Amino acid sequence: MTRQPEQDPVEDSERQRLTAPELSWAVRALVRAAQEVDQELARRLELRPLDYSALNHVMSGSVPLGSAELSGRLGISTGSATELVDRLEEAGHLHRRPHPSDRRRKVLEPTDAAVARTLGALQPLFERLDALVEQFSPEEQAVIGRYLRAVTAHFHDFARATSAQDDPVPSHRRTPHHDHLHRPFRPVGCGPRPPLSLVARRRGRSRRQCRQRPAEGIQRRCRHGDGRTQPGRVPRSDTAPVMTGPFARTVGTWGRWVLLATAMTQAASPALSGFTGESASDPVIVPPGPFFGIWGIIVIGCVASALWGLPRERAATAPYARVQWPVSLAQLGFTAWLLAAVSSPVWSVPVFLLMLACLGVALRIVVTTPTEPLTRWLLGTSVGLYTGWAAAAVWVNTATVLPGTARTNPAYLGLLLLGAMISLVVGAVLFRAHPGFVAAGAWALLGVVVSTSAAGAGVLGIVAGAGLAVVGAAAVLVRRRHGEPMAAARFPR
């Protein structure tokens, strides 16, 4: 049985003004639904509407597009199109390659990671449409297909006939000042971005450097709807990497060695610090010794991901160029935490918090940056496990430095477990329920359940078990909303 469509208020309003066959109304509803799919897909990919439209043209174009052709499709100047392409290329969504017949030109291609992520997000929709086809007989499918292809042909004819008439400014005469007439999105209160040549003169930088970091320190005037103006800043793209250009290459060159050195130091620090691990005076919420074996997996993963990111090309591009220093600081923090745990345990808590902050920044970068599958799996798993364990362990570590009888007070220990649960739930949302993060956090809470049950602290065991269930439920809900970030994409037939 086919699913009945929901009542569409837009269609109800149009029916009062127009008369058309039912099939025409169905096509109009299909077009509106396709626009909603585009909006949702842009949100999942964390792209502004104009960036998503550009990426959609590159992915769906029948012929290879260059920056000039893309500017005509989007209705913006060639300079603005070049800036947009630079932003998408630096974010890992597309790349340039030589034109097959004209080596002086460059054409745009989506990266494998961007295609896989897009098709992975659309996979549930593909499956539903495939299942819907099976509800019709072959004869009905042939009729429906013939009608839809004819509708598509009429749409193409209409677009080709009206595109030249609807453009008030020819592309060869358009400047960045005209772009606000065509852009589908611009933050409220902000006018068009100033020309790059003007920005470069203000800052004393080249046009290339200004294109890479257009928002840094540039003050301009933003015009409001009532004609008033006030100082403002050029909006910064959400997809632009933190480090770009020559500075990124310099940081990537040094950062890769720092990442490897701190990973090796972290691996050797337990033996050099004299840290013995468990203590007879540990609170009951500290997991048993076998649960700390996850540290071995984390340390090995950090060394392996540092070695994988050692090649210069990989080290100077996202996500490695952006996570080298946060992860290096976290790995140094681990060594400092061991030294503090031996000599001055009170200082181990702020060191752990600093580690957690650095790891959170790194994991957020990993889950939001398209990259090759092996990098996403190796780097993402090591940083995800590290962050998930740290998010729970920082609260358990706090229990070990409580004074006197507070270590055995169920109220204090229950509050710490509640804090661990909240941290893991917030992390599941921020990091899109990354499997490494969720698995490490669940492993820590499971260790608390085992330790409290063995000690006869049934109430604390129930709290830890409830936290484990809440974290699992939050991860499931986040995955349903964002999709499987590391699932293999199914290419349409």
C-alpha angles and dihedrals in degrees: 000000000000120000114253113237119245121250109274114211091197091056091046090055093047093048089062090059104031139045118212140146117276092248090058090053089050091052091050091051089049091053092051091048090051089054090053089051090053091051092050092046091051089052092051092048090046093233129142113243093255092049091048091048090052092049090047091054091050093048098044101036116122090211128038113270129214128199091269094052090045091054089056092049092050097038095237134118121276090245092055090046091053090051091049092049091049089053094049092044093051090048090054098247098116142358138206125246133176117276111258094234105019114050091189091068133066126216128201126243130179115242120247090245092054092048092047093048093048095047091043090057091048095046096096090052091049091052093051092049091049090051091048092056091059090063091070129069120245090255092052091047090053092052093046092047093050091051095047093048090050090050090050091051091052090050091053092048092051093048093049093047096050104033094084093046096049096055108094092188121043114237093240090056098039119113130191087264090071095051095090088065090063107029114107092212137034126157112260113266097020127107128203120312113260118253114277092237090059092046091049092052091050094051100033092237134126121262090251093054091045091051091053095051107019097154101053111117096330113143118194141156121271117202120216130207094264093054096257120133132205136173115277145155131253107258113252120227115251090218098052114111118242092238123042140158125012091338090059092051091050092048091045091052094053097029095061092058092044089051092051094044094051091046091054091045090051091051092051098040099086091060094043097046097052093231110164101190116216124052131194090233095057116126118255092254092067107105119241120268098264091060090063088065086092087079089070091055091047094049093048091047092051092052092046094049091047090053091047090053094049099097110097095234093053094041093054096051134067133310095019094046089057102042101043096090099038091050092044090054090049091051091050087047090057090057090047090049092055091050091048092048090056100041108022114007094187090069092054092079098059090042089053091049091052090050091050092051092051092046092049091054091049096048092048089054091049096051094046100043119082111227142149116300097246093051091047091050099042100038093034094050096048095045092041094053091044093050096044093050092045092050090060100030094057089067093046089048089054089057091058092060097047112122125249119317092000088087090067098036107115091207094058093042091048091053090052090051089049089053090051091051093050091048091052094047092049089047092051089057097043094045096040093246092297105202094229093051094047094044094051093046092048090048090054093049091047088054089053090051090052095046095046092046091051090050093049094245095139097168093054089046090054091049092051091046091050090049090052091053093047092050091049092049091048091051091052092050093048092049091051090052100044101026128228105319094197101034121123111257119238111224114219118252 
